[in-house]
Amino acid sequence: MKTRSKSFRLRLAVATALLAGVALAGFAAVAWVHMRSTKIDTLDRQILDQAERELSRPWPAEHWTHHEHNMGRTFGTRTFQQSLLLIQDSGGDVFRSEHWPEDLNPSVLHWPSPQQRPASAPPAIPRDMPDANPPPGETDRARETERPANSEPTDDAPPPPLNRPPRPFPPPFRNGQRPPFPPPDGFPPPYGDAPRHHPAFATQIVDAGDSHWRFGLATSPLGNLAIGVDLEVVDAEMADLRNAFLLASPLALGFIGLGAWFLSGRALSPIRRINATMESVTAKGLDQRIALGKEDQEFRQLIHVFNGMLERLERSFLQASRFSADAAHELKTPLAILQGQIERAMTQCEAGSPIQAHLTDILDEVQRLGTISRKLLLLSLADAGRLRLNVTRFDLTQALEDMVEDAQMLAPGLKVSGSIASGLTVNADEALLRQLLHNLLSNAIKYNLPNGWIRFTAFRAGECVEVSVGNASKGVPATDCERIFERFYRADPSHNRQIEGVGLGLSLSREIARAHGGDLILTESPEGDVGFVLRMAG
């Protein structure tokens, strides 16, 4: 079962964008709650400010109509119907908005209890301080007396006081509590000597149909005042902020993802260099090393480890190749001498005697050892990249036709057929290529079914030549397909000593094919037929 490969760089960019998205969503949620709470608090302060001013003195009925029309600018309502006003005194409603919802009963409003604080004693007026309300003309005479005769009026001089009491203005307040502010004598009630009353303030949310109203309720001895604002005003502002956030979030996450993609690409550049070096490492290129640059400390350590691994592999591979080559070379001479001595002893023995039969078996094993040593020598040379090819123009068509005749003689019980195109020639080492073809024929005979078949196919495909040698078989297990070209590996049916071979033929054949710039691959049909395909440049 194939596993789908995933890009670490892509996963890193997506994970960064998702993490940023989660953090952004959490921040937005907290900010949204805080901003909505702040807007409602601001609305409460505005309502309290309105109530504080309007309950400072009694007003005529026409004042409330004008005040209701001005409330929209104060609270930022979009329509006139998004604010409500209710004024009550001891006799009942003094004023109620004409668009007051029918399903909103004023009795559901919870009016706060009025609070009263006696005014502190007025401070003593200094003697040099003029009276707040002097008789008409007295103030002007006093100013003329104090001003020099030759002086001109300046812009810095204070204007003459009005001949009427100043309009009382409520002092600043904080958290609904008014600091002591004893006004001078002459101010009309509720300031002056009369008891001064603080409006008691409370807020309440009231549902009326589909609307939710935020009411500010104020109570004083002058009456009750209720100002209501539709919370749709706040919700509309928050909806605008939410829509702006939803519009900007994908763009922000996109930029974050692109930034993470770019930064991860820069960070993973040493990994790409390591991959490029690993792809170039072969049996002939174990001397490759990765040059150290300005990489980070973690990647420098990885490069050091990888270069050390290549160095150990190169050293071990050279030792193994040298051992195989030396062993095969050293065994060649003793095996040749031993073979000659055995053949001489066989000629001196009586024909058909038991001794001659034993010597024949020994000679077969010696020849088998000689074949193994030659194959090991060729493999060691191929591993070291020192397999020398004596390249000539080789007639592949004639060689395959000769192999068909050899197969018919070596395996008379098998059906041998061939489909070989004429005029196939390749540039190859004749001895090595014949050995490759002989190995394929030997495997087709040894691992065939009783009364089976062998089929040779050769044709030109573009600039390449393909040669296929197939045979009847029960099939090759999947585990054997992956290891069939390994050295000294033999599939389970071949473990029987009746089948000759040590598991070097296919490995050597593929090395010969690759030395010629081609390749040897295993093919298998659904019916269990097995074949080997040789591809070479024509």
Secondary structure, 3 states (H helix, E strand, C coil): CCCCCCCHHHHHHHHHHHHHHHHHHHHHHHHHHHHHHHHHHHHHHHHHHHHHHHCCCCCCHHHHHHHHHHHHHHHCCCCHHHEEEEEEECCEEEEECCCCCCCCCHHHCCCCCCEEECCCCCCCCCCCCCCCCCCCCHHHHHHHHHCCCCCCCCCCCCCCCCCCCCCCCCCCCECCECCCCCCCCCCCCCCCCCCEEECEEEEEEEEECCEEEEEEEEEECCEEEEEEEECHHHHHHHHHHHHHHHHHHHHHHHHHHHHHHHHHHHHCHHHHHHHHHHHHCCCCCCCCCCCCCCCCHHHHHHHHHHHHHHHHHHHHHHHHHHHHHHHHHHHHHHHHHHHHHHHHHHHHCCCCCHHHHHHHHHHHHHHHHHHHHHHHHHHHHHHCCCCCCCEEEEEHHHHHHHHHHHHHHHCCCCEEEEEECCCCEEEEEHHHHHHHHHHHHHHHHHCCCCCCEEEEEEEEECCEEEEEEEECCCCCCHHHHHHCCCCCCCCHHHHCCCCCCCCCHHHHHHHHHHHCCCEEEEEECCCCCEEEEEEEEC
